[in-house]
Amino acid sequence: MAGVREPAVAGLFYPAAAEELRESIEGYLAAAQVAGDPPKALVAPHAGYIYSGPVAGAAYAALAHARETVRRVVLLGPAHRMALGGMAIPSATAFATPLGEVLVDAEAFDIARAVPNVRVFDAPFEGEHSLEVQLPFLQVVLDDFRVLPVLVGQAPAQTVAALIDALWGGDETRVIVSSDLSHFNDYETARQLDHHTAELVETLQFEELSSEHACGCYPLRGLLQVARAKGLLVHAVDLRSSGDTAGPRTRVVGYGSFLVG
């Protein structure tokens, strides 16, 4: 994968045309009601934009207030397409979207390589959407930034927390976890499950989170461990499902946006 990683899900999860893509994201951001200081970290969903875009917009609208400050984004998400132990970072030097290329942060890459249970491993990134769908949002809300993409497999919370700690930095750095919530329940069951998950997230009970709560539970648990250690607060800014956006209510996927700061 060394070189530029071309988009895998443009035209599937989000528009392939740059103007249409930008307009859709700007619409999600404009519809969000967010106030307060920009978060140090956030959690955003990663489904097709017609389903989860409005929920992701609530998180990224808060980050837009740090447009001129953020220079590094540590982006963690689950590997959907293959089993993965530990964490993987790519050999690619940039990730492309219809809005242009996002450079991989070389300094962050070197720091990550020195963290236990992190390896350069390209295979999990092939066709993976969990990180890619976050990039256009970042390209719209931030100016000059670089990214460290991290796919997280079945890694203990403390190992993910060690990576996040190593890259925590200052105001120039933000951490983003990509995760959906419950999967394939009826609407009311999903609503109850996701509200319970939101309570666990907001009270930093990362030990209680499993894949039944969130497909990105492993990176999420690591972030929440760091938040607890640093005395940070977490709050939900949007909590919906595909049954609220563009899908039927018989079999839904849950989405939540959370801010950490």
Backbone as CSV, one residue per row, in Angstrom:
resi,resn,N_x,N_y,N_z,CA_x,CA_y,CA_z,C_x,C_y,C_z
1,MET,0.820,-1.209,0.000,0.000,0.000,0.000,0.852,1.256,0.000
2,ALA,2.167,1.113,0.058,3.026,2.289,0.097,2.665,3.236,-1.035
3,GLY,2.593,4.525,-0.733,2.110,5.517,-1.679,0.756,6.013,-1.234
4,VAL,-0.149,6.240,-2.171,-1.467,6.784,-1.861,-2.491,5.655,-1.810
5,ARG,-3.246,5.591,-0.739,-4.332,4.623,-0.614,-5.561,5.255,-1.240
6,GLU,-6.025,4.687,-2.344,-7.175,5.222,-3.044,-8.458,4.893,-2.278
7,PRO,-9.508,5.703,-2.425,-10.762,5.434,-1.698,-11.378,4.110,-2.131
8,ALA,-11.900,3.383,-1.156,-12.506,2.078,-1.421,-14.025,2.152,-1.479
9,VAL,-14.631,3.138,-0.805,-16.100,3.155,-0.700,-16.718,4.457,-1.206
10,ALA,-15.953,5.264,-1.940,-16.547,6.441,-2.588,-17.568,5.968,-3.605
11,GLY,-18.735,6.589,-3.603,-19.813,6.161,-4.473,-20.675,5.070,-3.870
12,LEU,-20.242,4.522,-2.745,-21.008,3.497,-2.031,-21.487,4.027,-0.683
13,PHE,-20.541,4.445,0.153,-20.880,4.963,1.475,-21.082,6.478,1.450
14,TYR,-20.515,7.139,0.481,-20.636,8.587,0.372,-20.464,8.979,-1.094
15,PRO,-20.866,10.194,-1.479,-20.802,10.584,-2.893,-19.384,10.571,-3.444
16,ALA,-19.259,10.133,-4.690,-17.952,10.093,-5.344,-17.591,11.422,-5.994
17,ALA,-18.584,12.268,-6.219,-18.336,13.582,-6.810,-17.984,14.573,-5.716
18,ALA,-16.880,15.290,-5.883,-16.363,16.166,-4.830,-17.380,17.225,-4.407
19,GLU,-18.017,17.879,-5.356,-18.954,18.957,-5.011,-20.146,18.409,-4.240
20,GLU,-20.683,17.282,-4.696,-21.815,16.676,-3.995,-21.418,16.224,-2.592
21,LEU,-20.218,15.671,-2.478,-19.727,15.209,-1.179,-19.592,16.376,-0.208
22,ARG,-18.968,17.446,-0.654,-18.786,18.607,0.216,-20.135,19.202,0.629
23,GLU,-21.040,19.304,-0.305,-22.354,19.867,0.002,-23.115,19.011,1.017
24,SER,-23.003,17.685,0.901,-23.700,16.822,1.851,-23.134,16.991,3.252
25,ILE,-21.819,17.060,3.367,-21.193,17.220,4.679,-21.528,18.583,5.262
26,GLU,-21.467,19.612,4.463,-21.814,20.953,4.958,-23.259,20.999,5.443
27,GLY,-24.130,20.228,4.802,-25.513,20.158,5.258,-25.639,19.492,6.609
28,TYR,-24.890,18.390,6.813,-24.912,17.713,8.117,-24.373,18.629,9.209
29,LEU,-23.322,19.367,8.908,-22.722,20.268,9.897,-23.676,21.408,10.235
30,ALA,-24.325,21.957,9.220,-25.226,23.090,9.439,-26.429,22.701,10.287
31,ALA,-26.837,21.428,10.178,-28.009,20.975,10.930,-27.695,20.659,12.380
32,ALA,-26.409,20.574,12.716,-26.012,20.204,14.084,-26.158,21.396,15.026
33,GLN,-26.528,21.107,16.248,-26.642,22.125,17.283,-25.574,21.838,18.336
34,VAL,-24.423,22.502,18.223,-23.288,22.223,19.095,-22.744,23.533,19.646
35,ALA,-22.484,23.555,20.938,-21.899,24.738,21.568,-20.764,24.293,22.483
36,GLY,-19.947,25.235,22.903,-18.866,24.924,23.830,-17.524,24.804,23.144
37,ASP,-16.510,24.489,23.932,-15.150,24.383,23.429,-14.986,23.135,22.559
38,PRO,-14.062,23.177,21.603,-13.806,21.990,20.778,-13.343,20.825,21.646
39,PRO,-13.781,19.612,21.352,-13.388,18.457,22.158,-11.950,18.045,21.879
40,LYS,-11.335,17.407,22.859,-10.013,16.812,22.650,-10.137,15.527,21.838
41,ALA,-11.234,14.808,22.034,-11.491,13.569,21.309,-12.976,13.474,21.022
42,LEU,-13.309,12.647,20.051,-14.719,12.425,19.740,-14.923,11.020,19.210
43,VAL,-16.177,10.598,19.264,-16.604,9.313,18.709,-17.660,9.613,17.668
44,ALA,-17.515,9.040,16.470,-18.459,9.280,15.385,-18.745,7.973,14.662
45,PRO,-19.959,7.826,14.104,-20.319,6.592,13.399,-19.705,6.526,12.011
46,HIS,-19.799,5.344,11.392,-19.120,5.141,10.112,-19.953,4.394,9.074
47,ALA,-21.249,4.519,9.105,-22.082,3.872,8.093,-22.161,4.762,6.852
48,GLY,-22.958,4.325,5.865,-23.209,5.185,4.728,-23.785,6.511,5.188
49,TYR,-23.409,7.574,4.520,-23.781,8.902,4.989,-25.291,9.106,5.078
50,ILE,-26.070,8.492,4.193,-27.515,8.701,4.278,-28.072,8.146,5.580
51,TYR,-27.362,7.209,6.177,-27.802,6.626,7.449,-27.182,7.342,8.648
52,SER,-25.845,7.497,8.655,-25.173,8.012,9.855,-24.594,9.409,9.691
53,GLY,-24.643,9.966,8.491,-24.063,11.289,8.277,-24.598,12.362,9.199
54,PRO,-25.921,12.426,9.432,-26.425,13.457,10.334,-25.888,13.320,11.759
55,VAL,-25.671,12.083,12.203,-25.159,11.862,13.561,-23.678,12.224,13.622
56,ALA,-22.915,11.838,12.610,-21.500,12.224,12.561,-21.348,13.736,12.519
57,GLY,-22.256,14.398,11.807,-22.172,15.848,11.701,-22.228,16.548,13.038
58,ALA,-22.950,15.963,14.005,-23.043,16.586,15.329,-21.696,16.603,16.032
59,ALA,-20.889,15.567,15.829,-19.562,15.536,16.444,-18.595,16.459,15.717
60,TYR,-18.609,16.404,14.405,-17.639,17.204,13.643,-17.949,18.688,13.682
61,ALA,-19.198,19.061,13.897,-19.512,20.482,14.039,-18.785,21.081,15.236
62,ALA,-18.617,20.290,16.290,-17.881,20.764,17.466,-16.396,20.906,17.172
63,LEU,-15.866,20.024,16.346,-14.440,20.075,16.018,-14.114,21.238,15.096
64,ALA,-15.095,21.700,14.338,-14.853,22.783,13.387,-14.357,24.051,14.069
65,HIS,-14.674,24.209,15.346,-14.211,25.395,16.079,-12.701,25.389,16.272
66,ALA,-12.046,24.253,16.038,-10.589,24.153,16.175,-9.904,24.089,14.813
67,ARG,-10.583,24.586,13.794,-10.100,24.485,12.419,-8.648,24.922,12.253
68,GLU,-8.294,26.026,12.851,-6.964,26.586,12.641,-5.927,26.050,13.610
69,THR,-6.361,25.229,14.552,-5.455,24.725,15.596,-4.980,23.308,15.332
70,VAL,-5.878,22.452,14.887,-5.569,21.021,14.781,-4.656,20.751,13.592
71,ARG,-3.567,20.056,13.857,-2.611,19.671,12.827,-2.428,18.164,12.730
72,ARG,-2.866,17.434,13.748,-2.718,15.972,13.751,-4.005,15.343,14.251
73,VAL,-4.473,14.329,13.540,-5.640,13.561,13.960,-5.234,12.092,14.073
74,VAL,-5.413,11.541,15.253,-5.205,10.114,15.475,-6.569,9.451,15.307
75,LEU,-6.703,8.659,14.263,-7.999,8.108,13.858,-7.990,6.597,14.057
76,LEU,-8.836,6.128,14.980,-8.883,4.709,15.308,-10.260,4.131,14.998
77,GLY,-10.277,2.942,14.417,-11.536,2.288,14.125,-11.372,0.791,14.053
78,PRO,-12.482,0.059,13.991,-12.428,-1.394,13.949,-12.104,-1.913,12.550
79,ALA,-11.492,-3.089,12.522,-11.239,-3.785,11.256,-12.408,-4.717,10.981
80,HIS,-13.182,-4.403,9.946,-14.365,-5.195,9.629,-14.079,-6.386,8.730
81,ARG,-13.046,-6.299,7.932,-12.893,-7.229,6.819,-11.974,-8.415,7.103
82,MET,-11.261,-8.365,8.208,-10.428,-9.506,8.570,-10.158,-9.491,10.066
83,ALA,-9.926,-10.672,10.616,-9.588,-10.766,12.036,-8.225,-10.127,12.259
84,LEU,-8.111,-9.394,13.351,-6.875,-8.670,13.624,-6.576,-8.726,15.105
85,GLY,-5.366,-9.125,15.427,-4.905,-9.042,16.800,-4.051,-7.798,16.964
86,GLY,-4.249,-7.052,18.023,-3.494,-5.827,18.220,-3.979,-4.713,17.310
87,MET,-3.048,-3.864,16.884,-3.388,-2.687,16.085,-2.511,-2.620,14.849
88,ALA,-3.079,-2.105,13.760,-2.367,-2.008,12.488,-2.334,-0.567,12.011
89,ILE,-1.181,-0.163,11.482,-1.048,1.116,10.799,-0.577,0.822,9.381
90,PRO,-0.906,1.698,8.428,-0.620,1.392,7.022,0.749,1.909,6.580
91,SER,1.268,1.307,5.514,2.502,1.813,4.917,2.243,2.987,3.987
92,ALA,0.987,3.245,3.650,0.653,4.340,2.743,1.118,5.677,3.307
93,THR,1.510,6.568,2.429,1.931,7.907,2.839,0.784,8.917,2.775
94,ALA,-0.326,8.521,2.157,-1.494,9.401,2.076,-2.734,8.565,1.810
95,PHE,-3.890,9.084,2.232,-5.191,8.489,1.947,-5.965,9.472,1.077
96,ALA,-6.492,9.000,-0.039,-7.217,9.871,-0.955,-8.721,9.741,-0.758
97,THR,-9.416,10.855,-0.937,-10.879,10.890,-1.023,-11.222,11.771,-2.230
98,PRO,-12.474,11.869,-2.610,-12.822,12.785,-3.697,-12.463,14.243,-3.413
99,LEU,-12.214,14.580,-2.150,-11.848,15.956,-1.787,-10.344,16.186,-1.803
100,GLY,-9.562,15.172,-2.155,-8.119,15.319,-2.201,-7.411,14.305,-1.327
101,GLU,-6.131,14.510,-1.131,-5.319,13.578,-0.355,-5.071,14.099,1.053
102,VAL,-5.080,13.172,2.014,-4.723,13.477,3.399,-3.421,12.754,3.688
103,LEU,-2.399,13.503,4.040,-1.104,12.901,4.304,-1.109,12.148,5.625
104,VAL,-0.411,11.024,5.656,-0.187,10.301,6.905,0.921,11.012,7.675
105,ASP,0.693,11.221,8.952,1.636,11.940,9.811,2.854,11.058,10.080
106,ALA,3.987,11.415,9.493,5.177,10.575,9.586,5.709,10.496,11.020
107,GLU,5.665,11.606,11.744,6.146,11.598,13.127,5.259,10.723,13.996
108,ALA,3.962,10.849,13.841,3.039,10.009,14.602,3.218,8.538,14.240
109,PHE,3.463,8.266,12.966,3.710,6.898,12.501,4.894,6.293,13.238
110,ASP,5.977,7.049,13.354,7.177,6.545,14.040,6.914,6.327,15.526
111,ILE,6.160,7.220,16.141,5.822,7.045,17.558,4.988,5.779,17.741
112,ALA,4.013,5.594,16.866,3.125,4.438,16.982,3.871,3.129,16.811
113,ARG,4.813,3.090,15.907,5.568,1.849,15.660,6.314,1.380,16.894
114,ALA,6.637,2.299,17.786,7.385,1.945,18.993,6.479,1.487,20.124
115,VAL,5.159,1.557,19.929,4.207,1.150,20.960,3.938,-0.343,20.825
116,PRO,3.958,-1.094,21.918,3.672,-2.535,21.844,2.324,-2.830,21.192
117,ASN,2.278,-3.925,20.455,1.056,-4.411,19.800,0.609,-3.538,18.634
118,VAL,1.497,-2.695,18.118,1.229,-1.938,16.904,2.186,-2.417,15.822
119,ARG,1.667,-2.702,14.637,2.525,-3.143,13.539,2.070,-2.516,12.228
120,VAL,2.996,-2.387,11.310,2.666,-1.947,9.962,2.108,-3.158,9.224
121,PHE,0.841,-3.063,8.848,0.138,-4.217,8.283,-0.966,-3.675,7.380
122,ASP,-0.793,-3.815,6.077,-1.705,-3.186,5.126,-2.981,-3.975,4.865
123,ALA,-2.932,-5.279,5.014,-4.065,-6.113,4.592,-5.406,-5.686,5.196
124,PRO,-5.474,-5.335,6.483,-6.789,-4.965,7.040,-7.374,-3.689,6.440
125,PHE,-6.545,-2.864,5.810,-7.025,-1.597,5.249,-7.676,-1.776,3.884
126,GLU,-7.461,-2.917,3.249,-8.017,-3.141,1.919,-9.545,-3.225,1.999
127,GLY,-10.203,-2.290,1.361,-11.657,-2.267,1.349,-12.314,-1.797,2.631
128,GLU,-11.525,-1.441,3.634,-12.075,-1.052,4.942,-12.666,0.353,4.881
129,HIS,-13.852,0.521,5.502,-14.557,1.798,5.442,-14.534,2.596,6.736
130,SER,-14.208,1.976,7.874,-14.438,2.634,9.160,-13.627,3.915,9.322
131,LEU,-12.430,3.949,8.752,-11.609,5.157,8.820,-11.865,6.069,7.626
132,GLU,-12.030,5.459,6.462,-12.175,6.253,5.241,-13.344,7.228,5.312
133,VAL,-14.484,6.786,5.853,-15.656,7.661,5.837,-15.493,8.870,6.752
134,GLN,-14.533,8.828,7.670,-14.288,9.988,8.540,-13.478,11.073,7.827
135,LEU,-12.689,10.682,6.850,-11.749,11.625,6.243,-12.430,12.809,5.551
136,PRO,-13.492,12.605,4.751,-14.123,13.794,4.145,-14.665,14.785,5.165
137,PHE,-15.203,14.296,6.271,-15.634,15.212,7.326,-14.454,16.040,7.827
138,LEU,-13.337,15.384,8.063,-12.151,16.094,8.540,-11.658,17.105,7.511
139,GLN,-11.721,16.734,6.231,-11.268,17.650,5.187,-12.138,18.902,5.102
140,VAL,-13.391,18.775,5.481,-14.286,19.933,5.444,-14.116,20.803,6.687
141,VAL,-13.941,20.197,7.863,-13.945,20.995,9.095,-12.564,21.496,9.503
142,LEU,-11.481,20.906,8.975,-10.140,21.332,9.353,-9.403,21.929,8.165
143,ASP,-8.324,22.635,8.466,-7.503,23.223,7.411,-6.330,22.302,7.085
144,ASP,-5.174,22.606,7.607,-3.946,21.877,7.281,-3.687,20.831,8.360
145,PHE,-3.989,19.570,8.086,-3.797,18.530,9.082,-3.261,17.259,8.427
146,ARG,-2.699,16.400,9.259,-2.266,15.068,8.839,-2.920,14.045,9.764
147,VAL,-2.936,12.810,9.324,-3.681,11.786,10.053,-2.803,10.567,10.312
148,LEU,-3.053,9.915,11.434,-2.495,8.590,11.666,-3.666,7.610,11.699
149,PRO,-3.856,6.808,10.650,-4.947,5.833,10.639,-4.531,4.565,11.388
150,VAL,-5.389,4.122,12.295,-5.105,2.937,13.109,-6.332,2.028,13.083
151,LEU,-6.153,0.799,12.627,-7.201,-0.202,12.750,-6.936,-1.032,13.995
152,VAL,-7.966,-1.194,14.799,-7.829,-1.844,16.099,-8.572,-3.178,16.079
153,GLY,-7.845,-4.251,16.367,-8.459,-5.561,16.484,-8.786,-5.863,17.934
154,GLN,-8.693,-7.113,18.295,-9.029,-7.527,19.657,-7.853,-7.209,20.584
155,ALA,-7.753,-5.943,20.904,-6.661,-5.442,21.733,-7.188,-5.021,23.093
156,PRO,-6.512,-5.384,24.171,-6.940,-4.941,25.499,-6.974,-3.414,25.591
157,ALA,-7.856,-2.911,26.439,-8.012,-1.466,26.573,-6.696,-0.785,26.909
158,GLN,-5.882,-1.422,27.757,-4.652,-0.764,28.178,-3.650,-0.616,27.040
159,THR,-3.665,-1.537,26.057,-2.733,-1.400,24.942,-3.177,-0.293,23.993
160,VAL,-4.483,-0.170,23.782,-4.993,0.933,22.961,-4.759,2.254,23.686
161,ALA,-4.979,2.269,24.985,-4.750,3.477,25.776,-3.290,3.903,25.711
162,ALA,-2.375,2.933,25.678,-0.949,3.267,25.601,-0.626,3.993,24.302
163,LEU,-1.248,3.568,23.210,-1.032,4.251,21.934,-1.622,5.660,21.971
164,ILE,-2.830,5.784,22.468,-3.462,7.105,22.540,-2.653,8.037,23.436
165,ASP,-2.186,7.523,24.566,-1.353,8.330,25.469,-0.083,8.811,24.780
166,ALA,0.551,7.917,24.019,1.808,8.266,23.357,1.628,9.372,22.331
167,LEU,0.404,9.502,21.797,0.135,10.476,20.749,-0.779,11.607,21.206
168,TRP,-1.028,11.700,22.510,-2.024,12.632,23.036,-1.727,14.073,22.661
169,GLY,-0.481,14.484,22.815,-0.063,15.813,22.406,-0.810,16.928,23.102
170,GLY,-0.890,18.081,22.423,-1.572,19.255,22.963,-2.740,19.653,22.082
171,ASP,-2.972,20.959,21.969,-4.114,21.444,21.201,-4.008,21.106,19.721
172,GLU,-2.801,20.791,19.262,-2.634,20.480,17.844,-3.119,19.087,17.474
173,THR,-3.409,18.256,18.481,-3.761,16.854,18.249,-5.177,16.570,18.728
174,ARG,-5.911,15.814,17.923,-7.222,15.320,18.317,-7.288,13.817,18.066
175,VAL,-8.076,13.133,18.876,-8.260,11.687,18.763,-9.702,11.411,18.362
176,ILE,-9.878,10.583,17.357,-11.211,10.238,16.881,-11.360,8.719,16.859
177,VAL,-12.429,8.242,17.469,-12.783,6.826,17.400,-14.002,6.672,16.503
178,SER,-13.897,5.766,15.553,-14.968,5.479,14.608,-15.714,4.234,15.068
179,SER,-16.998,4.388,15.354,-17.780,3.244,15.832,-19.264,3.451,15.619
180,ASP,-19.936,2.407,15.162,-21.383,2.350,15.240,-21.761,1.684,16.566
181,LEU,-23.049,1.632,16.852,-23.515,1.036,18.113,-24.173,-0.315,17.824
182,SER,-25.367,-0.570,18.313,-25.977,-1.894,18.162,-26.299,-2.179,16.694
183,HIS,-26.385,-3.468,16.368,-26.616,-3.884,14.990,-27.817,-4.822,14.868
184,PHE,-28.693,-4.493,13.924,-29.698,-5.418,13.389,-30.745,-5.867,14.402
185,ASN,-31.143,-4.943,15.243,-32.294,-5.158,16.125,-33.479,-4.370,15.583
186,ASP,-34.666,-4.646,16.136,-35.792,-3.788,15.795,-35.580,-2.415,16.442
187,TYR,-36.334,-1.434,15.982,-36.100,-0.038,16.361,-36.139,0.180,17.872
188,GLU,-37.142,-0.319,18.534,-37.287,-0.064,19.968,-36.214,-0.780,20.767
189,THR,-35.878,-2.010,20.387,-34.798,-2.726,21.075,-33.486,-1.977,20.928
190,ALA,-33.211,-1.515,19.722,-31.983,-0.757,19.483,-31.949,0.525,20.305
191,ARG,-33.078,1.191,20.378,-33.127,2.437,21.146,-32.762,2.188,22.602
192,GLN,-33.301,1.130,23.185,-33.007,0.813,24.584,-31.545,0.401,24.763
193,LEU,-31.051,-0.444,23.858,-29.661,-0.883,23.951,-28.700,0.291,23.812
194,ASP,-28.949,1.163,22.857,-28.029,2.268,22.605,-28.056,3.316,23.712
195,HIS,-29.202,3.523,24.323,-29.232,4.426,25.474,-28.433,3.855,26.640
196,HIS,-28.491,2.548,26.820,-27.677,1.924,27.857,-26.192,2.057,27.527
197,THR,-25.835,1.841,26.264,-24.441,2.003,25.850,-23.977,3.432,26.077
198,ALA,-24.821,4.400,25.742,-24.449,5.803,25.953,-24.188,6.089,27.422
199,GLU,-24.960,5.481,28.306,-24.729,5.655,29.740,-23.369,5.079,30.140
200,LEU,-23.015,3.923,29.602,-21.711,3.328,29.893,-20.580,4.224,29.393
201,VAL,-20.755,4.766,28.201,-19.719,5.630,27.627,-19.586,6.907,28.439
202,GLU,-20.700,7.532,28.771,-20.648,8.812,29.483,-20.131,8.658,30.908
203,THR,-20.271,7.479,31.492,-19.761,7.236,32.848,-18.430,6.492,32.824
204,LEU,-17.841,6.373,31.636,-16.484,5.828,31.455,-16.352,4.382,31.923
205,GLN,-17.430,3.634,31.838,-17.394,2.229,32.247,-16.941,1.359,31.069
206,PHE,-15.708,1.573,30.642,-15.216,0.900,29.441,-15.118,-0.605,29.618
207,GLU,-14.929,-1.068,30.856,-14.816,-2.500,31.087,-16.095,-3.245,30.715
208,GLU,-17.233,-2.542,30.715,-18.522,-3.166,30.437,-18.860,-3.214,28.955
209,LEU,-18.088,-2.534,28.128,-18.408,-2.457,26.712,-17.937,-3.696,25.963
210,SER,-18.782,-4.199,25.067,-18.438,-5.344,24.233,-18.884,-5.070,22.808
211,SER,-18.620,-6.001,21.924,-19.021,-5.843,20.527,-20.537,-5.800,20.373
212,GLU,-21.281,-6.269,21.363,-22.728,-6.162,21.302,-23.191,-4.717,21.502
213,HIS,-22.365,-3.928,22.176,-22.691,-2.521,22.383,-22.248,-1.659,21.204
214,ALA,-21.065,-1.943,20.669,-20.472,-1.098,19.634,-19.466,-1.909,18.829
215,CYS,-19.512,-1.762,17.504,-18.556,-2.520,16.680,-17.135,-1.999,16.875
216,GLY,-17.006,-0.748,17.306,-15.690,-0.189,17.609,-15.370,-0.227,19.086
217,CYS,-15.831,-1.270,19.775,-15.665,-1.310,21.228,-14.200,-1.306,21.642
218,TYR,-13.313,-1.913,20.858,-11.915,-1.993,21.284,-11.214,-0.631,21.251
219,PRO,-11.285,0.130,20.172,-10.716,1.485,20.260,-11.468,2.369,21.248
220,LEU,-12.776,2.187,21.353,-13.563,3.003,22.280,-13.153,2.742,23.717
221,ARG,-12.932,1.498,24.060,-12.512,1.178,25.427,-11.169,1.834,25.747
222,GLY,-10.248,1.833,24.789,-8.960,2.483,25.021,-9.093,3.970,25.244
223,LEU,-9.933,4.622,24.447,-10.141,6.062,24.622,-10.764,6.362,25.968
224,LEU,-11.742,5.571,26.374,-12.399,5.834,27.654,-11.474,5.581,28.832
225,GLN,-10.559,4.630,28.700,-9.584,4.426,29.775,-8.708,5.663,29.926
226,VAL,-8.284,6.233,28.803,-7.486,7.460,28.858,-8.307,8.599,29.452
227,ALA,-9.553,8.719,29.037,-10.409,9.791,29.555,-10.571,9.676,31.061
228,ARG,-10.759,8.455,31.546,-10.890,8.261,32.998,-9.598,8.652,33.710
229,ALA,-8.464,8.226,33.179,-7.183,8.518,33.817,-6.901,10.016,33.849
230,LYS,-7.365,10.746,32.849,-7.089,12.181,32.750,-8.210,13.034,33.353
231,GLY,-9.229,12.393,33.897,-10.322,13.131,34.517,-11.174,13.904,33.536
232,LEU,-11.333,13.383,32.324,-12.111,14.071,31.301,-13.580,13.655,31.359
233,LEU,-14.410,14.488,30.782,-15.847,14.216,30.716,-16.225,13.778,29.313
234,VAL,-17.230,12.925,29.226,-17.759,12.466,27.947,-19.253,12.726,27.932
235,HIS,-19.742,13.277,26.836,-21.189,13.433,26.727,-21.650,13.183,25.297
236,ALA,-22.819,12.601,25.186,-23.423,12.327,23.883,-24.034,13.601,23.317
237,VAL,-23.820,13.826,22.027,-24.438,14.975,21.363,-25.497,14.540,20.355
238,ASP,-25.517,13.266,19.999,-26.571,12.738,19.148,-26.622,11.232,19.333
239,LEU,-27.826,10.688,19.332,-28.031,9.254,19.527,-29.264,8.866,18.731
240,ARG,-29.037,8.210,17.598,-30.123,7.830,16.721,-29.797,6.480,16.085
241,SER,-30.670,6.027,15.190,-30.412,4.797,14.453,-30.797,5.003,13.001
242,SER,-30.497,4.003,12.186,-30.878,4.072,10.780,-32.391,4.177,10.624
243,GLY,-33.141,3.738,11.636,-34.592,3.880,11.608,-35.048,5.317,11.745
244,ASP,-34.150,6.195,12.224,-34.471,7.616,12.347,-34.044,8.402,11.111
245,THR,-33.176,7.827,10.304,-32.595,8.583,9.200,-33.109,8.101,7.851
246,ALA,-32.658,6.929,7.392,-33.021,6.532,6.027,-33.379,5.064,5.876
247,GLY,-33.561,4.361,6.970,-33.812,2.934,6.853,-35.120,2.505,7.490
248,PRO,-35.528,1.253,7.267,-36.731,0.731,7.916,-36.486,0.522,9.401
249,ARG,-37.551,0.339,10.160,-37.424,0.190,11.609,-37.471,-1.263,12.071
250,THR,-37.475,-2.176,11.127,-37.518,-3.594,11.493,-36.134,-4.149,11.801
251,ARG,-35.094,-3.543,11.252,-33.726,-4.049,11.421,-32.784,-2.856,11.289
252,VAL,-32.343,-2.316,12.405,-31.635,-1.041,12.378,-30.215,-1.187,12.920
253,VAL,-29.417,-0.169,12.623,-28.079,-0.015,13.206,-28.081,1.272,14.015
254,GLY,-27.519,1.220,15.218,-27.491,2.385,16.089,-26.251,3.228,15.859
255,TYR,-26.396,4.539,16.058,-25.315,5.491,15.883,-25.293,6.462,17.058
256,GLY,-24.093,6.810,17.488,-23.947,7.819,18.525,-22.754,8.706,18.260
257,SER,-22.872,9.972,18.596,-21.743,10.906,18.560,-21.471,11.368,19.987
258,PHE,-20.208,11.292,20.384,-19.804,11.647,21.741,-18.604,12.589,21.675
259,LEU,-18.564,13.534,22.598,-17.442,14.468,22.714,-16.711,14.199,24.024
260,VAL,-15.392,14.279,23.968,-14.537,14.017,25.124,-13.683,15.249,25.394
261,GLY,-13.761,15.772,26.612,-12.948,16.951,26.898,-13.045,17.358,28.364
